[in-house]
């Protein structure tokens, strides 16, 4: 028997799902997996079915996703291209059946009469669909129609529910049952994924006699630490800044350092003792080498950095003071990474030994080619079961809000952990926090709860973390954060910080959060560590957060006096 059919036999239930809103696909799949049933038959009765299958197949590569109500060869081809691993048709259509056989993909055609069954046997099929099961007479009719046909198995569907499924499964010729009572249309339309998860757990317990365990394949156990490298991918730039608080027009010398969103995260993780690998493309000349060396000194693995191209991107930083804002000017066009191609990066090799992949919204903003590189990286990461995190990091000097929303929406279905600041969700996806005024430093906790929930509901994120910055002046900020974790909300303590250098503040938060989650800290503890790490970064010159875990733990525990350590 085909391995897919064997898997269906193990699961015993095939949730039949109709999706009208493709944004519901990922959270729905997550609910089914958490409920212990990593399987779904997406009916082709809606225009969203093809994209829903594609998103689920990418985000949950181990999930058994198939296409139902398939009526034509064209639909078969679309479903298979999207990632469907089995096809279900309501009746016996010889052209559809023959096409699936030629493609080598399992097909279970509907058979409601002996002539249908005989056609299936002539084509060597081992399993057929008995539909609509209850309207055709239920188990008694199934026994009658199947009697003469030896080892042929059936998948009854249509009217199957929690009350009668056990009777069907007791019949030895039933491979599995299809049902939609766990995923009723109104539950999906109302985004009631908690109820879907609950009903799925109950269904699994009915057919197996024990609590669901399949979810362990898809959800990392809370007490098992992740092992392996954290891979980050992006652009590292040469940073040129006037000394102190000089303005650009005053400067006669510039201080040269290196930094960039994902590079900053890699350095934080290395300083915290994790195995961090940074990936980019840099020219072979000495400035490119200096950028590499700036990472090596902190123990970051630079072995997968691609060398080539002509230049390192540059950004100029003018530090603000009091009511004068800081200013950044980019000179990064035609940098090595901006001109990179998908053939530059062997992600299977890069992810060898990795457990986590991190990127930011800055990287795909460098060009359509770099966005495609990010897409390939995300796909390979999910195929390998890596946790994927993304800091939205909207930069208006790199792309428009419209372009950012379009590109990032394609990447988000691959992301498990979304990180943002207080403005990113609005800038990228148009999701704004009610009752908040960022200019005046008014940030509503309830407003950001709703932002996090909307992001999670739309893209299926496991967690959403948001930094909350209240700007008093360029020198003084209020700093806090929130974490949304599977329906629960956590807020950190708030720090009043006097800023030495705020560039890299968000990246240090991301690094602290990744470290905490890999270390299996509880949600509140993980958030406090991330906010404390970032608070300390604001006191350090340069992009990199050169802080130890002991220093972060001390601040997170409440010692914010800044007294001299002797």
N, C-alpha and C positions, 0 to 999 in steps of 0.2 A: 504494500500500500504506500502511496505517496506520503512523504514526511509531513506535508501540510495536513493531510487527512488524519494521520496518526496524532498530530498535535490537537486537532479538533476533537478527536476521540478522547484524549486526555482531559481536555477542558470541559467537555460535555454540553456546554452552552455557547451559543453564538449570538451575542447581542445584535439585533437588527436595528439600525440607526438611520434616521432621516435628518439631514443637516441642511437647514435653510440659511444659516449664517456661518460662514467659514471660520469666523473668529471663535466659534464655540468648539471647533474640532480638537484643539490641543487640550483645553481643560476637560473636555469630555473624555478623551483618551486617558488622561491622567486619572480621572475618577474611576474609570473601569479598571485600570491597572492597580490603583490603590485598593480597590475592592476585591482584587484577586483574580480578575478576569482579563488578561491581556489579549483581547480579541474583539473585533467589530466587523460587521458586514454593513458597509455604507451603501445605502440604496441609491441607485442612479435616477431616482425620480425627481431630483432637484439639480439645478444648474451648479450648485456648490459642491457636488459630490466629488468630482475629479480633484479639485484643489484640496478638499478636506482629506482625501486619501493621501495626497502628496505630503501634506503637512504632518499627518500622523506617522506615515512611513519614515519620514526623516527624523522627527523628534523622538519616536519610539521604535528604533530599528528591530527590537526583539518582539514587538507586538505583531500579532497575526491579523492583518487588516485585509479585507476583501471587498469586492464590489457586488452588490445585489441588484435585482430587478434589471439585469442586463439584457437588452432586447436585440442589439445589433452587433455586427462585427466591429463597427466603428467605435462603439462603446467599450468593447473588449480591449481594443488597442489603446484607447485613452486611459482606461483603468490600469492596464498593465504598465503603461509608461509612467503613470503616477505612483506606482509602487504596490498595486494590489497583488496579493499572493494567492488568491482564489477567486473564482467567478461563480455567481449564482444567478440562474435565470428562472423566471416564474413558470415557464412552460418548456416543452421540448422543441427547440428550434435547431434543426439539423445543421444549418450553416454556422450558427454560433458555437454549437458543440464541436463540430469538426475543426473550426478555427482555433478553439482553445486547445484541442488535442494536438494540432500542428505546432502550437506555441509551447506546448509542454506545461501548461498551467492547469491546475485542477479545476474542473467544471462540475457543478452539481445542478443539472437541469431538473425542472419540475416534472414529476411523473405522477399522473393521477389515474392512469389506466394501464392494463396489461400491454397494450401496443406501445405506449411510451417506454415502459420498462424493457420491452424486447429490443427497441431501437438502441437503448442505452447499452444493453448487453452486447449487441452486435458491434458496438464501437469500443468494447473493452472497458467500459466504465465500471468502477467498483462501488460508487456511492451516488445516489440520486436524491432529489428533494421530494418529499411528500407534502404537497401544498394544494389547497389550504387544509391542514390536517383535521381540525375540529369540524369544519363544514363537510368534509368528506366522510365523516363517520368515526373519527378518532382512532384509537388503538385497535379496535376490533376490525375496522376496515383495512388498516395498515397490515394487520396479520393476514387478512384474506388476500390482499393484492400481492403480498410478498411471498406467500407460501410456496409457489412453484419455482422460485428463483434462487435457490441455494444460498450462496454466501454473499449475495448483494446486500449492501447496507443502505439505510435510509436516514435522511435528516428531515424529520417532520417539523414544519413551521406553519404558522397561521393559527392563532388561538392558543398557543402554548403559554402557560403561566405558572406561577409558583405552586398552584394547587394540583395541576395535572402533569407536570414535567416528570415527576418520579415514576408515574405509571408508564409513560413513554420510554423512559430510560431503562425500565425493567425488562423491556422487550429486547432480546438479544440482537435483533437485526437493526436496532437504532444506533447509529454512530454518535450522534449528538442532536440537540434540539435548538432550533432558532426561535428567539423570542424578543419582544420589545417592551415587556412590562417593566424592565429595569430602567429603560431609557425612553420613557414616553415623551411625545413631542412637547407637552407643556412643561416638563422638567427641563428640557434643553432650552426651550424658548425663554424660560425664567432664569436660566443660568443656575439652577438648583443642583449643582454638582455634588453637594454634600449628600443630598437624598439619593442621587444616582449611585454614589459610592456605597451608601448604606444598603440600598436594595441589591446591589451587586454582591456585597458580602453575604447577605441573606440567601441569595440564589446559589452562590457557591457552596454555602453550608448545607443547603437542602440536597444538592446532588452529590456531595462528597461526604456528608456526615461529620465534617469537621470545619473549623474556622479557616478562612482563606489564608493561603500562604504564598500564592503566586506573586503578590505585590513585592515580595522581597527581591525579586529579580530586577525591579525597576526603581525601587526606593531604597537608598542606602541606609542600612541600619544605623540608628543614632549612636550606638556604642562601638561602632567599628570605624577606626580612623582611616581616612584615605591614605594610600601610599603611592608615591611616585612624584614625578616632576610637575611643577606648575609652569605651563608654557604661556608666555605673553607675546603678542605680535603687534607691531606698530612702527612709528617713526621716531627715532632719536635725533634730536637737533642740537646744533651748537647754539648756546644761549649767550648773547652779548648784552651786558647791562652796564650803564654808567655807575660809577662808584657811589655808594650811599644813596642820597635822594636827589642827585643831579638830574636835570632834565636832558633829553636827547640833545637839544640845541646847545647845552652848556658843556657836554662831555667832550673831553680831549682823549680820554682812555676808556676802554670798555673791559669789564671783567668777563673772562671766557670760561663757561662751564658747559655741561651737557645735560639734557633732560628730554622728557617726552612721556606722555601718559602711561603707556604700557611699560616703558623702561623704568619709570618711577615705581610702579607696582612691583616689578621684578626685584629691584634693589631693596624695597621694604621687606619682601618675603625672604630674600637672602639674609638680610640683617636679623630676621626673626628665626633663622635657622632652617628654613625650608630649602628644598632643592628647586631653584628657579632657573628657567631657560628663557632667554629673550631671543626673538626672531625678528629680523628686519633685512633690508638690503642697504649696503654701504659701499662707497667707492674704495678702491684698493689703495688710494694714496694716503698720506700721513694724517690728514684730518679725519678721514674715515677710520684709520687705525686708532687715533686718539679717542674717538667715540667708543670704539670697542673696549679700549683699555679703561675708560671711565667706568664701565660695567664690571670688568674683570676684577678690579681692585676690591669690590664688595662680594666676590664669589659667585657672581651670576654666570651661568653657563652660556657662553657665546658661540659654541661650536657649530650651531646651525644658522648663524648669520651668513647671508649670501653676499658675496663681494662682487661689485660691478657698478656700472653707472659712473657719472661724472662729478656729482656734488652731494654734500651734506646740507640738508635744510638748515636754515638759520631763523631764529626769532630774536628780536630786540625787545628788551623789557625795561620800561621806565617805572620805577617804584613810585606809587602814590603816597601822599602824606596828608593827614587830617582830612579836609574836604576835597582834596585833589585826588582823583582816581588814578590807579595804575594804568599803564597803557602797554599794549603788545602790538608790534608790527612784524608780520611774517615775511620772510624771504625764502620760501621753500618750494617754489615752482620748479619743476624739472629735476627734483632731487632723485636720488637713486631709487628710493622706495616708491615715489610717485610715478616712476616710469617702469616699475616692475611688471612682470607678466605672470600668469598662473604657472607657467613652466619653470619659473625660478624656484618654486617651493615644492618639495616632496613631503607632503604632510604625513603620510604613513610613516616615513622615517623620522620626521620631526617629533611626532607624538609617541614614539617608542618609549615605553616606560613612564608615560605621563598619566596623571589622574585629573588634571584640570586645565582648561584653556580660557584665557582672558584677553579681551580686546575692548576697544572703546569706539565711540561714534566718530572720533577724530580720524581714524584710519580709513574707513570707507569713504570719508569726505574728500580724500586726496584724489579721487578719480574713479570712474566706472571700472577701470581695470583693477584697482586696489579693492573696490567693493566686491568684485568677482573673486579675488584671492581670499577675502574674508569668508565669502560663501563656501568656497571649497574647503577652507579650514574648518568651518563650523560643521559641514557635512561629515568630514572625516572624524572630527571629534565625537560627534554623536554616534557614528558607526562603531567607534571604539568604547563607547560608554563613558566618556569623560564628562565631568561637570563643566558647563560653559557659563561664564559670567561676562557681562557687558556693562560698561559705564557709558550711558548715553552721551554725555560730554558734547553737547551741541556747541559749535563754533560758527558764529554768523559770518566771520571773515573767510570761511572755507566753502560754505554752501548755503542755499536758501532753506527756509523751513519746509517748503513744499518738497524739495528734493530730498532733504533729510528724512521726512516722514515716509516717502515712498521707498527709499533704499533700506532704511532701518526696519520698516515693517516686513520686508522680505527676510531679514536676518533674525528677527526676534523669535520666530517659532523654534529656533535651535537653542535658545538661551534658557538656562535654568534660574540664574540669579541676575536680576536687573538692579543696577546701581544708578542713581540720578541725584542731581542737586535740586534745589527748590524750584528751578525754572525749566529744567530739561524736558519734563513730560509735556509741558505746555508748548515749548518751542518745537519739539519733534512731532508729537502726536496730538497736539491741541487739547490735552487734558490738564485743566487748570484747577488749582486748589481754591475752593470757595472761601470767602471771608479772609483772604490774605492780600497783603499789599507789600510786595517785596521791597519797593523803593523806600517805604517808610518803616521797614523792618517788622511788619505785622505778619506773623505766620500762624495759621490756624491748624491745630492738631487734627481736628475733625476733617478739615479740608484735605490734608495730606493723607489721612486714612483712606478717603475716597479715591484720591489719585492712585495710591498703591493698589487698591482693590480693582479699579478699572484697568490698570496695566496688567495685573495678574489674570483677570477674567478675559481680557482680550487676547493675551499671548500665552497663557498657561504657565507663567513663571511660578517656580516653587517659592521664591522669596523676592521681595522688592525692598531695597534699602534706599533711603533718601536722606541726604545731608540737609540740615536746616541752618542757614546762615542769616543772622540778623545783623546787617551792617550799620554800625553806629557811625563809623568813619572809615577812611582807608587804613587807619592804624588799629582800630578797635572794633571787634566783632563779638557777637554772641554766637556760640557754636554748639550744635546738638545734632541728633539724628534719630531716625525712626526705622523700624524693621517690621515688615509685614511677612508673616510666616504661616501659610496655610490657614488663613482666616483670623489669626491672632495678630495683635498690634503691640509693639514695644517702643517706648520712647526713652532716650538716654537722659542723663543729667545734662544740664546746660552749663557751658563754660563761657566766661568772659575773657577773651584773649587779646593781648597786645601783640600786634603782628610784627614779626621781623621780616618774613617772606611768605606770602600766601600761595605762591605758585606751587602746584603739586599737592595742595591741601586735600582735594578730592581724591587724588590717586593714593595718598597715604591712608585715607579712609577705606578705599577699596582693598588695599593691601592688608590692612588690619582685619577687615571682614573676612577675606579669603583665608588668612591665617587662622582666625578664630573658628571658622566653619570646618576647616580641615582638622583642627585640633579638637573638634566635637564639643566646643563650648555651647552651653545652653543659649537660646536666642538673646535673652537680656544681657548675659555676660558677653556674648559675641559683639553685640551692639556697643556696649560700654567700652570694650577693648578698641574697637574701630574708631569710635569718636575720640577716645583718649589719645590714640596714636596720631590721629590727625591734628588734634589740639596741639600736641608737642611739635608736629611738623611746622606749624606756623611760627615757631621760634627759631627755625634753622635756615640759614642762607642756602640758596640753591634749590634745585628741583627735588633732590633725593632726600628721603626721610632717614636720617642717620641716628636712629633710636633703637634701643634694645627692648626686648620683651619685659625685662625687669622694670625699666623706667615707665613703660606703659602700664604695667600692672600696678605700680605704686600710685600713679595718678588715678587710675580707674578705681582703686580702693579708697580714694578720698583725700590723699595727700597732695593738695594743690598749692602748698605754701611757697614753693620755689626756694626754700631755705638752702643755704650752702651745705653740700654734702662733704663731710670731713672724715 
